[in-house]
Amino acid sequence: MKLCVLMGSPRREGNTAALLAPFLDECGQMGVETHTIWLYGQGIGPCLGCMACQNCLDGLGCVQEDGFEAVFQEMAASDVILLATPIYAFFCSAPMKALLDRVIYASVKNYGRERGPKLLEGRRVASLVTCGYPPEKGAGPWEEALKLLCRYGGMEYMGMFCRRDRGGEVPFLDEDRERGVRDFAQAIRMAIVAEELA
Ligand SMILES: Cc1cc2nc3c(=O)[nH]c(=O)nc-3n(C[C@H](O)[C@H](O)[C@H](O)COP(=O)(O)O)c2cc1C
């Protein structure tokens, strides 16, 4: 099993990174191959809405030559894509939004002269999130959008693990949260094993 992490936090020592570390450690212990891409610094520009991708049925067809294609290839080569992000203004951070806009257009050919394949069909998507509000309020809109994106892209949504940032004076990662995120990694692995056996 191969899992690619798209990391949308700019803070290498931040809350999202703190939650991601035990998740990755747990994956390692289960023999899951992981690859983490920090999206800040990848130079992925926003979608230009030119629609050129819609008439390219055998590839991405994006006119922008930047970091997008390399990240997309990692996603396509993975069984599970983990979107790790802090919530900014009720959604994911800006580099992740830029990536998702381009992924969902370039990989789903619904608006060209003829319909084409969904290039990420069958991939599983999960999300690891930190936010300031209680999770339901802070991360609810993000999770709803993610479910819709998965359905549109022919991907399977596997769930979200979200914990609240209660302010700098409280350590973000405690024993309970660490156990929780390790359980989340195990649940993803078990769901895939079960699917493979079915
Ligand atoms: C620019 C900015 C916007 C934010 N917007 C929200 C928000 O809309 N809702 C929320 O619950 N938390 C919001 N937060 C809080 C962060 O999501 C939270 O502190 C998170 O744990 C930061 O993760 P990081 O340490 O990985 O950067 C915002 C933080 C920043 C810096």
The ligand as a Gaussian input file, in Angstrom:
#p B3LYP/6-31G(d) Opt

LIG

0 1
 C       -4.746000      32.806000       8.281000
 C       -5.434000      31.887000       9.245000
 C       -6.771000      31.634000       9.080000
 C       -7.431000      30.768000       9.971000
 N       -8.765000      30.529000       9.780000
 C       -9.397000      29.642000      10.593000
 C      -10.776000      29.342000      10.374000
 O      -11.436000      29.873000       9.489000
 N      -11.358000      28.434000      11.177000
 C      -10.683000      27.793000      12.173000
 O      -11.272000      26.948000      12.857000
 N       -9.360000      28.066000      12.406000
 C       -8.706000      28.970000      11.636000
 N       -7.369000      29.236000      11.844000
 C       -6.645000      28.512000      12.920000
 C       -5.755000      27.379000      12.381000
 O       -6.486000      26.518000      11.553000
 C       -5.137000      26.540000      13.505000
 O       -4.426000      27.367000      14.388000
 C       -4.236000      25.448000      12.967000
 O       -4.005000      24.502000      13.985000
 C       -2.903000      25.965000      12.452000
 O       -2.160000      24.867000      11.952000
 P       -0.586000      24.926000      11.710000
 O        0.081000      25.061000      13.056000
 O       -0.247000      23.638000      11.029000
 O       -0.329000      26.113000      10.856000
 C       -6.701000      30.136000      11.013000
 C       -5.332000      30.402000      11.154000
 C       -4.702000      31.268000      10.293000
 C       -3.216000      31.539000      10.471000

